[in-house]
Amino acid sequence: MAHSHGSKAIKGMAHSGHSHHTAHGMGKQIMAGSVATVTVKSGEKLMSKLAKHPVLIFGLGVAVGYVAYKYRKEIVSSVGKATDAGKDFVLQQKENLEDIVAETQEES
């Protein structure tokens, strides 16, 4: 009964002046939540299987360590570029916010 009530609520929202996009957006959120739940559950199963094989975990750790060591310069370079891009983005947003505040003060 609660399930049918929920679908009536979504239909009611779509017909009560809210756009159909609101219901569609809710569907996307529900789908994203479902995908996240499935991902977590499958990750839990994988980790429980791996926990039963410590040699496999050690081997994976060695392999990841080797790859990280081999490509360490590229990894450090990529992280540096991402950090610089993040700083530039924050500064740009700060300037945009300052411009908006200045325009608002001028209008007042």
Buried (B, 14 or more C-beta within 10 A) or exposed (E): EEEEEEEEEBEEBBEEEEEEEEBEEEEEEEEEEEEEEEEEEEEEEEEEEEEEEEEEEEEEEEEEEEEEEEEEEEEEEEEEEEEEEEEEEEEEEEEEEEEEEEEEEEEE
